[in-house]
């Protein structure tokens, strides 16, 4: 599966490469960059670097601000097959804006909207989804602004998401019926 290079008015999503992977790893291991609703994984920098660059399942991106080229954060999407029906692929999104000063400026919203549109255009797509802590009002607002609708608290059939530490809600964007 090739990784697209997506750009909007505010951000460009650049596929993870050897040149930018160290920054993605640094942010992933930084509690400030992870923010109050994500956990720092218990992985080594080398292990994360390999995952980001070589994962066959997830596609990782650097989020870069168009205005000045500043790297802002990390993004990934990955497929799930919750349904056996044709057009039954569901895509999970995850965004991280590393610097708290850059949050709330629309960068994550635009990144999610760009990838949502890209994935919904694929004929095999049933839906694109993201989940967040129920109390993460900023991310919930960003998902709504990016065109996702609240489906409800997890667990939520058919989305078989592992139980989270905090109460979590699911947002979905579905392909229009043709």
Residue, then its C-alpha position, 0 to 999 in steps of 0.5 A: x500500500x503506497x503512502x500518499x503525500x497529502x496537503x491542505x491549506x494549513x498542513x502537509x502530511x509527509x510519509x515517514x522516512x529515514x529523514x523524519x523518523x527520529x522526530x516521530x520517535x522523539x515525540x512518541x516518547x515525550x510525555x508533553x508531546x503525548x499530552x494528557x490523554x495518550x500514554x508513552x509506549x513502553x518501547x525503545x527508540x529503535x523499536x519505534x523507528x522500525x515500526x514507523x518505517x516498516x509497518x505493513x499495517x499502519x501508515x505513519x506521517x509527519x505533519x508539517x505546517x505549510x506556512x513555515x515548514x515547521x514539523x508539528x506532529x505525527x499521524x497514522x492510519x491503519x485498516x480494520x476488517x470488522x465486516x466481511x461485506x464488500x466495501x467493508x474496510x474500516x480505517x482507524x486514525x490517530x493524530x498527535x500535535x507535539x507542541x502544546x502551543x500548536x494545539x487548537x489551531x486547526x492543524x490536527x483537524x485538517x490532517x484528519x479531514x485530509x486523510x478521511x477524504x483520501x480513505x473514503x474515496x477508496x472503493x473498499x472503505x466502509x468507514x473511517x473512525x477515531x476514538x478519544x477519551x470522553x473528557x478530551x473535549x478539544x479532540x472531540x471538537x476537532x473530530x466533529x470539525x473534520x466531518x466525523x459524527x459521534x457514534x457513542x461510548x466504546x465498546x460500540x459494535x461492530x468496532x471491536x476496539x480494545x477497552x481503554x483506561x479512560x471512558x472513550x467515545x467513538x467518532x465515525x465518517x462513513x462512505x456515502x451510499x451510491 
